[in-house]
Amino acid sequence: MNISDSYIQTFIQPRSELLMEMERFAEENHVPIMQLPAIEILLQMLRIQQPSTILEIGSAIGYSAIRMAETLPQCQVVTIERDAQRIQHAKQFIAQSVAKENIELLEGDALEVDVESNHPTFDAVFIDAAKGQYQRFFDKYSPLVRSGGILYIDNMYMHGLSDLDMKEVPRRKRTMIRNLHHFADWIINHPDYKSTFFPVGDGLLICIKR
């Protein structure tokens, strides 16, 4: 089923001026943010789940954190970013959001930051950071997810690279793609998670913890 972009766009919800400003900023400055069709799926899943706490790995400029916090006003979003320039932009954008009080930005490498001391459990985790490190992110943070909680993982398709024969993948990307393949095989067969791949945006993997 080939669906046109124009048809998909008819289902995209209207966004605030702040969000559209962030989308323009991301495009002009080559900052990767979640594609609109994919984030609409993510937000709808979160509306169904109704988590009280969300951990995001990879804030970038704060776009996804703001969208999640504004969609779920009773939810606390903790988001981690290590890039200093993106942290500054995220702070500026978050300060303008109506949900700013519900967003906590942690600065540092997500593999090193001590999250669990102040936040021992989460209802949901959203992973959207270094693609080659997804296994390590999952190993570190999945124990913080409550039974019945959900991990949402973006960019599993990697703009089509994940679907190519390894010989066709650019050499500099091969380690990352191998790591993604390994992670996908591992999580799909993991007895403690029920995982489903959604072919939307750049590929969204949803893992429910048993």
C-alpha positions as CSV (number, residue, x, y, z in Angstrom):
1,M,0.0,0.0,0.0
2,N,1.6,3.2,-1.2
3,I,0.2,6.2,0.7
4,S,1.0,9.7,-0.6
5,D,2.6,12.3,1.7
6,S,-0.3,14.7,1.0
7,Y,-2.8,12.1,2.3
8,I,-0.7,11.4,5.4
9,Q,-0.5,15.1,6.1
10,T,-4.3,15.3,6.4
11,F,-4.1,13.3,9.6
12,I,-1.4,15.5,11.2
13,Q,-2.8,17.4,14.1
14,P,-2.4,21.3,14.2
15,R,0.7,22.4,16.2
16,S,1.4,25.5,18.2
17,E,3.5,28.4,16.9
18,L,6.3,27.2,19.2
19,L,6.3,23.7,17.8
20,M,6.3,25.0,14.2
21,E,9.2,27.3,15.1
22,M,11.1,24.4,16.4
23,E,10.4,22.4,13.3
24,R,11.7,25.2,11.1
25,F,14.8,25.6,13.3
26,A,15.5,21.8,13.1
27,E,15.2,21.8,9.4
28,E,17.4,24.9,8.9
29,N,20.0,23.7,11.3
30,H,20.0,20.0,10.4
31,V,18.9,18.9,13.8
32,P,17.2,15.5,13.7
33,I,13.8,15.5,15.3
34,M,11.1,12.9,15.0
35,Q,9.1,12.9,11.8
36,L,5.6,14.1,12.1
37,P,3.7,10.9,11.2
38,A,5.9,8.9,13.7
39,I,5.5,11.4,16.5
40,E,1.7,11.4,16.0
41,I,1.8,7.6,16.4
42,L,4.0,7.9,19.5
43,L,1.7,10.6,21.1
44,Q,-1.4,8.5,20.3
45,M,0.2,5.4,22.0
46,L,1.0,7.6,25.0
47,R,-2.5,8.8,25.2
48,I,-3.7,5.2,25.4
49,Q,-1.0,4.2,27.9
50,Q,-1.4,7.4,30.1
51,P,2.1,7.2,31.7
52,S,2.8,9.3,34.8
53,T,6.5,9.3,34.1
54,I,8.5,9.2,30.9
55,L,12.3,9.1,30.4
56,E,13.7,10.3,27.1
57,I,17.2,9.4,25.9
58,G,18.2,12.1,23.4
59,S,16.6,15.5,23.9
60,A,18.2,17.3,20.9
61,I,16.4,20.7,21.0
62,G,13.6,19.5,23.3
63,Y,11.0,18.9,20.6
64,S,9.8,15.4,21.5
65,A,9.9,16.2,25.3
66,I,7.7,19.3,24.8
67,R,5.3,17.4,22.6
68,M,5.0,14.5,25.1
69,A,4.6,16.9,28.1
70,E,2.0,19.1,26.4
71,T,0.0,16.0,25.3
72,L,0.1,14.5,28.8
73,P,-0.3,17.4,31.2
74,Q,-0.2,15.1,34.3
75,C,3.0,13.4,33.2
76,Q,6.6,14.2,34.3
77,V,9.1,14.0,31.4
78,V,12.8,13.5,32.2
79,T,15.0,14.0,29.2
80,I,18.8,13.6,28.7
81,E,21.1,15.3,26.3
82,R,24.9,15.6,26.1
83,D,25.5,18.1,23.3
84,A,26.1,21.5,24.9
85,Q,24.7,23.6,22.0
86,R,21.6,21.5,21.8
87,I,21.1,21.7,25.5
88,Q,21.1,25.5,25.3
89,H,18.5,25.5,22.5
90,A,16.4,22.9,24.4
91,K,16.4,25.1,27.5
92,Q,15.3,28.1,25.5
93,F,12.5,26.2,23.8
94,I,11.3,24.4,27.0
95,A,11.1,27.7,28.8
96,Q,8.5,28.8,26.3
97,S,6.4,25.7,26.6
98,V,3.2,25.7,28.6
99,A,4.4,22.3,30.0
100,K,7.8,23.6,31.1
101,E,7.2,22.7,34.8
102,N,6.7,19.1,33.7
103,I,10.0,18.7,31.9
104,E,13.4,18.0,33.6
105,L,16.4,18.3,31.4
106,L,19.5,16.3,32.5
107,E,22.8,17.2,31.0
108,G,25.4,14.5,30.2
109,D,26.0,11.2,28.5
110,A,22.9,9.0,28.9
111,L,25.2,6.0,29.6
112,E,26.8,7.8,32.5
113,V,24.1,10.1,34.0
114,D,22.7,8.9,37.3
115,V,19.0,8.9,36.7
116,E,17.8,6.3,39.1
117,S,18.9,8.0,42.3
118,N,16.1,10.6,41.9
119,H,13.9,8.6,39.5
120,P,13.9,4.9,40.4
121,T,11.1,3.9,38.0
122,F,9.3,5.0,34.8
123,D,6.2,4.1,33.0
124,A,7.7,4.7,29.6
125,V,11.1,5.2,28.1
126,F,11.7,6.9,24.7
127,I,15.0,6.1,23.1
128,D,16.1,8.5,20.3
129,A,19.9,8.9,20.6
130,A,23.0,7.3,19.2
131,K,21.6,4.4,17.1
132,G,24.7,2.2,17.5
133,Q,24.2,2.3,21.3
134,Y,20.6,1.2,21.5
135,Q,21.5,-2.1,23.2
136,R,23.5,-0.3,25.9
137,F,20.7,2.3,26.4
138,F,18.2,-0.6,26.7
139,D,20.4,-2.5,29.1
140,K,20.9,0.5,31.4
141,Y,17.3,1.9,31.5
142,S,14.9,-1.0,30.9
143,P,15.3,-2.2,34.5
144,L,13.8,1.2,35.5
145,V,10.6,0.4,33.5
146,R,7.7,-1.0,35.6
147,S,6.1,-4.2,34.6
148,G,3.5,-3.3,31.9
149,G,5.5,-0.2,31.0
150,I,6.6,0.5,27.4
151,L,9.8,1.4,25.7
152,Y,9.5,3.4,22.4
153,I,12.5,3.3,20.1
154,D,12.8,5.5,17.1
155,N,14.9,5.3,13.9
156,M,15.1,1.6,13.6
157,Y,14.8,1.8,9.8
158,M,17.7,4.3,9.6
159,H,16.5,5.9,6.4
160,G,16.4,2.5,4.7
161,L,19.9,1.4,5.6
162,S,18.6,-1.3,8.0
163,D,16.9,-2.9,5.0
164,L,20.0,-3.1,2.8
165,D,22.4,-5.9,2.3
166,M,25.4,-5.0,4.4
167,K,27.6,-4.7,1.3
168,E,25.3,-1.9,0.1
169,V,25.6,0.0,3.4
170,P,28.2,2.8,3.4
171,R,31.3,1.5,5.2
172,R,31.2,4.2,7.9
173,K,27.7,3.2,8.8
174,R,28.2,-0.6,8.9
175,T,29.0,-1.0,12.6
176,M,26.0,1.1,13.6
177,I,23.7,-1.0,11.3
178,R,25.1,-4.2,12.5
179,N,24.4,-3.1,16.1
180,L,20.9,-2.2,15.1
181,H,20.3,-5.6,13.5
182,H,21.7,-7.3,16.6
183,F,19.5,-5.3,18.9
184,A,16.4,-5.9,16.7
185,D,16.9,-9.6,16.7
186,W,17.6,-9.7,20.4
187,I,14.6,-7.7,21.5
188,I,12.1,-9.4,19.2
189,N,13.1,-12.7,20.7
190,H,13.4,-11.5,24.3
191,P,11.0,-13.4,26.6
192,D,10.4,-10.4,28.9
193,Y,9.1,-8.1,26.1
194,K,6.4,-8.1,23.5
195,S,7.8,-6.0,20.7
196,T,6.2,-4.7,17.5
197,F,7.8,-2.7,14.6
198,F,5.7,0.2,13.2
199,P,6.8,1.2,9.6
200,V,6.1,4.9,10.2
201,G,8.5,7.8,10.0
202,D,12.0,6.3,10.3
203,G,10.7,3.1,11.9
204,L,9.3,3.0,15.5
205,L,9.8,-0.1,17.7
206,I,7.4,-0.5,20.6
207,C,8.3,-2.9,23.4
208,I,5.9,-3.8,26.2
209,K,7.5,-5.1,29.4
210,R,5.8,-8.2,30.7
